[in-house]
Amino acid sequence: MTAPSTGATTSERALQAAAAGGDERAFRALVEPYRRELHAHCYRMLGSVQDAEDAVQETLLRAWRGLARFEGRSTLRSWLYTIATNTCLNAIARRPRRVLPIDHGPPADMRDGLGLPPAEVVWLEPYPDERLGVEDGTAAPDARYERRESLELAFIAAVQLLPATQRAVLILREVLGFSAREVAEALQTTVAAVNSALQRARRALDERLPERSQQATLRQLGDRKLREVVEGYMDAMQRGDVNRVVAMLAEEAAWSMPPLPAWFAGREAISAFLTHGPLSGAWHWRHVPVRASGQAASAAYVWMEAERAYLPFALDVLTLEGSDRPQVAAITSFIVRATGSDDPRYYERYPEQPLDAERAEAIFGRLGLPDRLAAEPTSHGTTKPST
Protein backbone atom coordinates (compact mmCIF):
# COMPACT_ATOMS: atom_id res chain seq x y z
CA MET A 1 0.00 0.00 0.00
CA THR A 2 1.35 3.41 -0.91
CA ALA A 3 0.59 6.90 0.30
CA PRO A 4 -2.59 8.46 -1.08
CA SER A 5 -2.02 9.56 -4.67
CA THR A 6 -2.84 13.00 -6.01
CA GLY A 7 -4.94 11.85 -8.91
CA ALA A 8 -6.16 8.98 -11.06
CA THR A 9 -4.00 7.57 -13.83
CA THR A 10 -5.24 7.48 -17.40
CA SER A 11 -5.95 3.75 -17.18
CA GLU A 12 -7.81 4.19 -13.88
CA ARG A 13 -9.97 6.96 -15.36
CA ALA A 14 -10.79 4.70 -18.31
CA LEU A 15 -11.76 1.87 -15.96
CA GLN A 16 -13.87 4.26 -13.89
CA ALA A 17 -15.75 5.44 -16.96
CA ALA A 18 -16.37 1.88 -18.13
CA ALA A 19 -17.42 0.71 -14.66
CA ALA A 20 -19.75 3.69 -14.23
CA GLY A 21 -21.37 2.60 -17.48
CA GLY A 22 -22.11 -0.84 -16.01
CA ASP A 23 -19.00 -2.83 -16.97
CA GLU A 24 -18.57 -5.26 -14.04
CA ARG A 25 -15.21 -6.53 -15.33
CA ALA A 26 -13.87 -2.98 -15.40
CA PHE A 27 -15.14 -2.40 -11.86
CA ARG A 28 -13.37 -5.51 -10.57
CA ALA A 29 -10.14 -4.42 -12.24
CA LEU A 30 -10.58 -0.95 -10.73
CA VAL A 31 -11.06 -2.02 -7.11
CA GLU A 32 -9.03 -5.26 -6.93
CA PRO A 33 -5.72 -3.48 -6.17
CA TYR A 34 -7.32 -2.09 -2.99
CA ARG A 35 -9.05 -5.24 -1.73
CA ARG A 36 -6.27 -6.51 0.57
CA GLU A 37 -5.58 -3.18 2.21
CA LEU A 38 -9.31 -2.58 2.69
CA HIS A 39 -9.57 -6.02 4.32
CA ALA A 40 -6.76 -5.18 6.75
CA HIS A 41 -8.43 -1.83 7.49
CA CYS A 42 -11.78 -3.46 8.24
CA TYR A 43 -10.06 -6.03 10.46
CA ARG A 44 -8.39 -3.26 12.46
CA MET A 45 -11.79 -1.65 12.91
CA LEU A 46 -13.70 -4.85 13.74
CA GLY A 47 -11.19 -7.35 15.18
CA SER A 48 -12.61 -10.24 13.13
CA VAL A 49 -11.44 -11.70 9.82
CA GLN A 50 -14.95 -12.83 8.89
CA ASP A 51 -16.49 -9.48 9.85
CA ALA A 52 -13.78 -7.79 7.78
CA GLU A 53 -14.63 -9.94 4.77
CA ASP A 54 -18.31 -9.07 5.13
CA ALA A 55 -17.47 -5.37 5.47
CA VAL A 56 -15.28 -5.43 2.34
CA GLN A 57 -18.04 -7.12 0.36
CA GLU A 58 -20.54 -4.49 1.50
CA THR A 59 -18.05 -1.72 0.75
CA LEU A 60 -17.53 -2.90 -2.82
CA LEU A 61 -21.26 -3.35 -3.34
CA ARG A 62 -21.91 0.21 -2.17
CA ALA A 63 -19.05 1.45 -4.36
CA TRP A 64 -20.49 -0.34 -7.40
CA ARG A 65 -23.89 1.18 -6.80
CA GLY A 66 -22.49 4.65 -6.20
CA LEU A 67 -19.70 4.80 -8.76
CA ALA A 68 -21.73 6.84 -11.21
CA ARG A 69 -21.97 9.57 -8.53
CA PHE A 70 -18.20 9.52 -7.79
CA GLU A 71 -16.97 12.86 -9.12
CA GLY A 72 -13.25 12.34 -8.54
CA ARG A 73 -12.82 15.21 -6.07
CA SER A 74 -10.87 12.75 -3.92
CA THR A 75 -8.82 9.77 -5.01
CA LEU A 76 -10.60 6.49 -5.61
CA ARG A 77 -8.61 5.03 -2.72
CA SER A 78 -9.82 7.74 -0.32
CA TRP A 79 -13.39 7.26 -1.50
CA LEU A 80 -13.21 3.49 -0.92
CA TYR A 81 -11.77 4.03 2.55
CA THR A 82 -14.59 6.43 3.35
CA ILE A 83 -17.15 3.80 2.40
CA ALA A 84 -15.29 1.02 4.24
CA THR A 85 -14.89 3.07 7.42
CA ASN A 86 -18.55 4.01 7.59
CA THR A 87 -19.54 0.41 6.82
CA CYS A 88 -17.44 -0.69 9.81
CA LEU A 89 -18.92 2.02 12.03
CA ASN A 90 -22.39 0.71 11.19
CA ALA A 91 -21.28 -2.84 12.05
CA ILE A 92 -19.76 -1.69 15.36
CA ALA A 93 -23.05 -0.08 16.33
CA ARG A 94 -24.86 -3.42 15.87
CA ARG A 95 -22.73 -5.71 18.03
CA PRO A 96 -20.52 -5.77 21.14
CA ARG A 97 -16.86 -4.94 20.72
CA ARG A 98 -14.42 -7.81 20.43
CA VAL A 99 -12.07 -8.51 23.34
CA LEU A 100 -9.48 -10.97 24.59
CA PRO A 101 -10.00 -12.86 27.89
CA ILE A 102 -7.48 -10.56 29.60
CA ASP A 103 -9.79 -7.61 28.90
CA HIS A 104 -12.89 -9.56 29.94
CA GLY A 105 -12.14 -10.44 33.56
CA PRO A 106 -9.49 -11.16 36.21
CA PRO A 107 -7.04 -14.09 35.99
CA ALA A 108 -8.34 -17.55 36.91
CA ASP A 109 -7.35 -20.18 39.45
CA MET A 110 -6.97 -23.68 38.01
CA ARG A 111 -8.85 -25.07 41.02
CA ASP A 112 -11.97 -23.28 39.78
CA GLY A 113 -11.93 -24.84 36.32
CA LEU A 114 -11.76 -23.13 32.96
CA GLY A 115 -15.38 -22.08 32.64
CA LEU A 116 -17.53 -22.22 29.52
CA PRO A 117 -17.40 -19.77 26.61
CA PRO A 118 -19.77 -16.91 27.56
CA ALA A 119 -22.52 -16.45 25.01
CA GLU A 120 -22.62 -12.67 25.36
CA VAL A 121 -18.93 -12.05 24.65
CA VAL A 122 -17.51 -11.55 21.15
CA TRP A 123 -13.87 -12.58 20.92
CA LEU A 124 -11.00 -11.09 18.98
CA GLU A 125 -9.58 -13.22 16.16
CA PRO A 126 -6.00 -13.55 14.83
CA TYR A 127 -5.14 -12.16 11.41
CA PRO A 128 -3.46 -14.10 8.55
CA ASP A 129 -1.28 -11.15 7.58
CA GLU A 130 1.42 -13.05 5.69
CA ARG A 131 -1.08 -15.13 3.73
CA LEU A 132 -2.97 -11.98 2.72
CA GLY A 133 0.22 -10.23 1.65
CA VAL A 134 0.41 -7.45 4.24
CA GLU A 135 3.58 -5.48 3.54
CA ASP A 136 6.24 -4.29 5.96
CA GLY A 137 6.83 -0.64 6.80
CA THR A 138 4.37 2.23 7.05
CA ALA A 139 1.48 2.95 4.73
CA ALA A 140 2.39 6.63 4.34
CA PRO A 141 5.11 9.03 5.54
CA ASP A 142 2.83 10.50 8.21
CA ALA A 143 1.76 7.13 9.64
CA ARG A 144 2.77 6.50 13.24
CA TYR A 145 2.33 2.71 13.23
CA GLU A 146 3.71 0.14 10.81
CA ARG A 147 1.26 -1.98 8.84
CA ARG A 148 2.17 -5.26 10.59
CA GLU A 149 2.52 -3.51 13.95
CA SER A 150 -1.07 -2.30 13.61
CA LEU A 151 -2.21 -5.94 13.24
CA GLU A 152 -0.50 -7.20 16.40
CA LEU A 153 -2.81 -8.56 19.09
CA ALA A 154 -1.91 -5.88 21.63
CA PHE A 155 -2.69 -3.11 19.15
CA ILE A 156 -5.96 -4.61 17.90
CA ALA A 157 -7.12 -5.42 21.44
CA ALA A 158 -6.38 -1.87 22.59
CA VAL A 159 -8.07 -0.29 19.56
CA GLN A 160 -11.23 -2.34 20.13
CA LEU A 161 -11.63 -0.66 23.54
CA LEU A 162 -11.77 2.80 21.98
CA PRO A 163 -15.09 4.46 21.18
CA ALA A 164 -15.96 3.82 17.55
CA THR A 165 -15.19 7.30 16.21
CA GLN A 166 -11.87 7.48 18.05
CA ARG A 167 -11.03 4.06 16.65
CA ALA A 168 -11.73 5.22 13.10
CA VAL A 169 -9.80 8.47 13.50
CA LEU A 170 -6.74 6.78 14.97
CA ILE A 171 -6.58 4.10 12.27
CA LEU A 172 -7.12 6.53 9.41
CA ARG A 173 -4.59 9.05 10.74
CA GLU A 174 -1.93 6.97 12.51
CA VAL A 175 -1.97 3.73 10.49
CA LEU A 176 -2.99 4.88 7.03
CA GLY A 177 -1.58 8.39 7.09
CA PHE A 178 -4.63 10.28 5.83
CA SER A 179 -4.72 13.98 6.68
CA ALA A 180 -7.03 15.44 9.32
CA ARG A 181 -8.99 17.14 6.54
CA GLU A 182 -9.48 13.86 4.65
CA VAL A 183 -10.59 12.09 7.83
CA ALA A 184 -13.00 14.91 8.67
CA GLU A 185 -14.57 14.62 5.22
CA ALA A 186 -14.82 10.83 5.52
CA LEU A 187 -16.55 11.03 8.90
CA GLN A 188 -18.56 14.16 8.06
CA THR A 189 -17.15 16.15 10.97
CA THR A 190 -14.66 18.97 11.52
CA VAL A 191 -10.87 18.96 11.56
CA ALA A 192 -10.99 20.19 15.17
CA ALA A 193 -13.17 17.22 16.15
CA VAL A 194 -10.79 14.83 14.39
CA ASN A 195 -7.76 16.28 16.18
CA SER A 196 -9.53 16.11 19.54
CA ALA A 197 -10.57 12.49 18.99
CA LEU A 198 -7.04 11.61 17.92
CA GLN A 199 -5.52 13.08 21.09
CA ARG A 200 -7.87 11.07 23.30
CA ALA A 201 -7.24 7.89 21.31
CA ARG A 202 -3.47 8.36 21.53
CA ARG A 203 -3.61 8.75 25.31
CA ALA A 204 -5.69 5.60 25.67
CA LEU A 205 -3.38 3.54 23.48
CA ASP A 206 -0.21 4.84 25.13
CA GLU A 207 -1.56 3.55 28.46
CA ARG A 208 -2.21 0.05 27.10
CA LEU A 209 0.46 -0.72 24.53
CA PRO A 210 3.87 -2.15 25.50
CA GLU A 211 6.94 0.02 25.09
CA ARG A 212 8.18 -2.08 22.19
CA SER A 213 6.08 -3.56 19.41
CA GLN A 214 6.49 -7.16 18.28
CA GLN A 215 7.89 -5.91 14.98
CA ALA A 216 10.72 -4.12 16.78
CA THR A 217 11.34 -7.15 19.01
CA LEU A 218 11.40 -9.58 16.08
CA ARG A 219 13.83 -7.37 14.15
CA GLN A 220 16.16 -7.20 17.13
CA LEU A 221 15.97 -10.96 17.70
CA GLY A 222 16.76 -11.86 14.11
CA ASP A 223 15.60 -14.91 12.22
CA ARG A 224 17.97 -17.43 13.85
CA LYS A 225 17.18 -16.54 17.45
CA LEU A 226 13.47 -16.30 16.70
CA ARG A 227 13.53 -19.74 15.15
CA GLU A 228 15.30 -21.11 18.25
CA VAL A 229 12.63 -19.65 20.54
CA VAL A 230 9.71 -21.00 18.51
CA GLU A 231 11.28 -24.42 18.00
CA GLY A 232 12.13 -24.61 21.69
CA TYR A 233 8.54 -23.83 22.63
CA MET A 234 7.12 -26.39 20.20
CA ASP A 235 9.55 -29.10 21.31
CA ALA A 236 8.80 -28.52 25.00
CA MET A 237 5.05 -28.66 24.37
CA GLN A 238 5.33 -31.82 22.29
CA ARG A 239 7.41 -33.50 24.99
CA GLY A 240 5.05 -32.40 27.76
CA ASP A 241 7.91 -30.68 29.54
CA VAL A 242 6.18 -28.24 31.90
CA ASN A 243 9.38 -26.99 33.53
CA ARG A 244 10.96 -26.19 30.18
CA VAL A 245 7.89 -24.29 28.97
CA VAL A 246 7.70 -22.31 32.21
CA ALA A 247 11.43 -21.53 32.02
CA MET A 248 10.77 -19.78 28.71
CA LEU A 249 8.15 -17.47 30.24
CA ALA A 250 8.59 -13.96 31.56
CA GLU A 251 7.82 -13.69 35.27
CA GLU A 252 4.49 -11.94 34.68
CA ALA A 253 3.55 -13.91 31.56
CA ALA A 254 -0.10 -14.43 30.66
CA TRP A 255 -1.77 -17.46 29.05
CA SER A 256 -5.25 -17.01 27.59
CA MET A 257 -7.47 -19.32 25.52
CA PRO A 258 -10.30 -17.63 23.65
CA PRO A 259 -13.17 -18.52 23.45
CA LEU A 260 -12.69 -19.68 27.08
CA PRO A 261 -12.92 -16.84 29.60
CA ALA A 262 -10.21 -18.26 31.88
CA TRP A 263 -6.66 -16.92 31.64
CA PHE A 264 -3.65 -17.39 33.87
CA ALA A 265 -1.10 -14.84 35.06
CA GLY A 266 2.44 -15.60 36.20
CA ARG A 267 4.68 -18.65 36.01
CA GLU A 268 3.19 -20.42 39.02
CA ALA A 269 -0.39 -20.23 37.77
CA ILE A 270 0.60 -21.21 34.22
CA SER A 271 2.63 -24.14 35.57
CA ALA A 272 -0.41 -25.43 37.48
CA PHE A 273 -2.57 -25.05 34.39
CA LEU A 274 -0.13 -26.91 32.15
CA THR A 275 0.43 -29.67 34.72
CA HIS A 276 -3.27 -30.38 35.14
CA GLY A 277 -4.25 -29.34 31.64
CA PRO A 278 -2.66 -29.69 28.21
CA LEU A 279 0.59 -31.25 29.51
CA SER A 280 -1.08 -33.61 32.00
CA GLY A 281 -0.22 -36.61 29.84
CA ALA A 282 -3.79 -37.08 28.60
CA TRP A 283 -2.94 -35.22 25.40
CA HIS A 284 -0.34 -35.83 22.70
CA TRP A 285 0.72 -32.88 20.61
CA ARG A 286 2.39 -31.85 17.40
CA HIS A 287 3.13 -28.23 16.52
CA VAL A 288 3.66 -26.42 13.23
CA PRO A 289 5.41 -23.00 13.11
CA VAL A 290 3.44 -20.22 11.46
CA ARG A 291 3.03 -16.43 11.60
CA ALA A 292 -0.19 -14.63 12.49
CA SER A 293 -1.12 -11.08 13.50
CA GLY A 294 2.44 -10.00 12.71
CA GLN A 295 3.75 -12.34 15.41
CA ALA A 296 5.43 -15.71 15.84
CA ALA A 297 2.88 -18.49 16.32
CA SER A 298 2.52 -22.24 16.56
CA ALA A 299 -0.40 -24.33 15.34
CA ALA A 300 -1.15 -27.06 17.90
CA TYR A 301 -2.55 -30.39 16.70
CA VAL A 302 -3.87 -32.99 19.15
CA TRP A 303 -3.79 -36.77 18.64
CA MET A 304 -7.22 -38.26 18.07
CA GLU A 305 -7.16 -42.03 18.43
CA ALA A 306 -10.40 -42.55 16.53
CA GLU A 307 -8.95 -40.71 13.52
CA ARG A 308 -5.41 -42.06 13.94
CA ALA A 309 -4.16 -38.57 13.19
CA TYR A 310 -3.36 -35.23 14.74
CA LEU A 311 -6.22 -32.76 14.28
CA PRO A 312 -6.36 -28.98 14.84
CA PHE A 313 -6.75 -27.82 18.41
CA ALA A 314 -5.43 -24.27 18.81
CA LEU A 315 -3.30 -21.53 17.32
CA ASP A 316 -0.79 -20.31 19.90
CA VAL A 317 0.24 -16.72 19.13
CA LEU A 318 3.43 -15.83 21.01
CA THR A 319 4.23 -12.37 22.33
CA LEU A 320 7.97 -12.09 22.92
CA GLU A 321 10.15 -9.66 24.84
CA GLY A 322 13.89 -9.13 25.23
CA SER A 323 16.68 -9.83 22.77
CA ASP A 324 19.76 -11.24 24.52
CA ARG A 325 17.64 -13.70 26.51
CA PRO A 326 14.21 -13.57 24.87
CA GLN A 327 11.21 -14.65 26.90
CA VAL A 328 7.57 -15.35 26.12
CA ALA A 329 5.51 -12.54 27.64
CA ALA A 330 2.11 -13.90 26.55
CA ILE A 331 0.58 -16.88 24.82
CA THR A 332 -2.83 -16.35 23.25
CA SER A 333 -4.14 -19.79 22.36
CA PHE A 334 -7.07 -19.52 19.97
CA ILE A 335 -8.89 -22.83 20.54
CA VAL A 336 -10.85 -24.32 17.63
CA ARG A 337 -12.58 -27.12 19.54
CA ALA A 338 -15.82 -27.09 21.55
CA THR A 339 -14.10 -26.98 24.89
CA GLY A 340 -14.52 -25.77 28.44
CA SER A 341 -15.88 -26.93 31.77
CA ASP A 342 -16.29 -25.82 35.35
CA ASP A 343 -14.66 -29.11 36.38
CA PRO A 344 -10.99 -28.40 37.31
CA ARG A 345 -10.09 -31.93 36.12
CA TYR A 346 -11.60 -31.24 32.73
CA TYR A 347 -8.46 -31.75 30.68
CA GLU A 348 -7.65 -35.03 32.39
CA ARG A 349 -11.13 -36.45 31.90
CA TYR A 350 -12.12 -35.17 28.47
CA PRO A 351 -9.12 -35.04 26.16
CA GLU A 352 -11.11 -35.42 22.93
CA GLN A 353 -13.53 -32.65 22.08
CA PRO A 354 -15.48 -32.03 18.86
CA LEU A 355 -14.03 -29.65 16.31
CA ASP A 356 -15.72 -26.29 15.80
CA ALA A 357 -15.54 -26.51 12.01
CA GLU A 358 -16.40 -22.85 11.37
CA ARG A 359 -13.81 -21.59 13.85
CA ALA A 360 -11.20 -24.06 12.57
CA GLU A 361 -11.70 -22.80 9.02
CA ALA A 362 -11.58 -19.18 10.20
CA ILE A 363 -8.23 -19.71 11.93
CA PHE A 364 -6.41 -22.77 10.54
CA GLY A 365 -7.97 -22.60 7.08
CA ARG A 366 -7.20 -18.93 6.51
CA LEU A 367 -3.58 -19.50 7.54
CA GLY A 368 -3.28 -22.28 4.97
CA LEU A 369 -2.64 -24.91 7.64
CA PRO A 370 -3.48 -28.59 7.00
CA ASP A 371 -6.65 -30.03 8.51
CA ARG A 372 -4.73 -33.05 9.88
CA LEU A 373 -1.21 -34.35 10.42
CA ALA A 374 -0.31 -37.99 9.96
CA ALA A 375 1.06 -40.05 12.82
CA GLU A 376 4.79 -40.53 12.96
CA PRO A 377 6.10 -43.93 11.79
CA THR A 378 7.94 -46.22 14.23
CA SER A 379 10.82 -48.55 13.47
CA HIS A 380 8.26 -51.36 13.14
CA GLY A 381 6.32 -49.55 10.40
CA THR A 382 3.33 -48.77 12.61
CA THR A 383 2.19 -45.32 13.72
CA LYS A 384 2.05 -43.63 17.08
CA PRO A 385 1.49 -40.20 18.59
CA SER A 386 4.60 -38.28 19.57
CA THR A 387 5.27 -37.86 23.28
C-alpha positions, 0 to 999 in steps of 0.5 A, a space after each residue: 500500500 502506498 501513500 494516497 495519490 494525487 490523482 487517477 492515472 489514465 488507465 484508472 480513469 478509463 476503468 472508472 468510466 467503463 465501470 460507471 457505465 455498467 462494466 462489471 469486469 472494469 469495476 473488478 479491475 478498478 477495485 481489486 488493487 485495494 481489496 487486501 488493504 481494505 480487508 486489513 483496514 476493516 479487520 483493524 476496525 472490527 477485530 474479526 477476519 470474517 467481519 472484515 470480509 463481510 465489510 469489504 463485500 458491503 463496501 464494494 457493493 456500495 461502491 459499485 452502486 455509487 460509482 456513477 456519482 463519484 466525481 473524482 474530487 478525492 482519489 478512488 482510494 480515499 473514497 473506498 476508505 470512506 465507504 469502508 470506514 462508515 460500513 465498519 462504524 455501522 457494524 460496530 453499532 450493531 454488536 458488542 466490541 471484540 475482546 481478549 480474555 485478559 480484557 474480559 475479567 481477572 485471571 483464573 485459578 486452576 482449582 476453579 476450572 476453565 469455565 464455559 465460553 460466555 454467550 454474550 462475549 464476542 472474541 478477537 480473532 488472529 489475522 493471517 497477515 502473511 497469507 494476505 500479503 500485508 507489507 512491511 513498513 508504514 502505509 504513508 510518511 505521516 503514519 505513526 504505526 507500521 502496517 504489521 505492527 497495527 495488526 498485532 494482538 496488543 494493538 488490535 485489542 487496545 483499539 477495540 476498547 476505543 469508542 468507535 469514532 476514536 477508533 476510526 480516526 486513529 486508524 485513518 490518521 496513525 496507520 494509514 496516514 490520511 490527513 485530518 482534513 481527509 478524515 473529517 470529510 470521511 466522517 462528516 465532521 470537523 478537523 478540530 473534532 478529528 484532532 480532539 478524537 485523535 488526542 484522546 485515542 493516543 492517550 488511551 493507546 499509550 496507556 495500554 500498549 507495551 513500550 516495544 512492538 512485536 515488529 521491533 522485538 522480532 527485528 532485534 531478535 533476528 531470524 535465527 534466534 526467533 527460530 530457536 525460541 519458537 522451536 524450543 517452545 514447540 519441542 517442550 510442548 510436544 514432549 510435555 515438559 512443563 518446567 521447560 515451557 515455564 522456564 521460557 516465560 517472563 515472570 508476569 507472563 499471561 496465558 489465555 485461551 479464547 473462546 474460554 474466559 479463563 486466563 492465567 497470570 504468572 509462572 506459578 499459575 501457568 505451571 499449574 494449568 499446564 500440569 493439570 491441563 494440556 501437559 497432564 499426559 492425557 494429550 499428545 501434541 504436534 506443533 507447526 510453526 506459522 506467523 499470524 497477527 504479525 507475530 510468531 505463532 505455533 499451530 497445535 494439533 492434538 492426537 485423536 485415536 479414533 482418527 489415527 491422526 493429529 487434528 487442529 486444536 489451537 493456534 498459539 500466538 506468542 508475544 515475545 520480549 527481550 533480545 539477549 535472553 528472549 522470553 515469552 511474555 504472553 501466549 494467546 491460544 485460539 482454541 478451535 474445539 468445543 471446549 470448556 468446563 467448570 470441572 478443574 479436572 476437565 483436561 484429564 477427563 475429556 481429552 477429545 472434544 469435537 471440532 468447531 468446524 467454522 472456527 477451525 476454518 476461520 483460523 487454521 484454514 485462513 492460515 493455509 494450515 493442513 486439517 490433519 497431520 499424519 502419525 509418525 512412523 515407528 521402526 516397526 512400520 506402525 504409527 504412534 502419537 509423539 510424546 
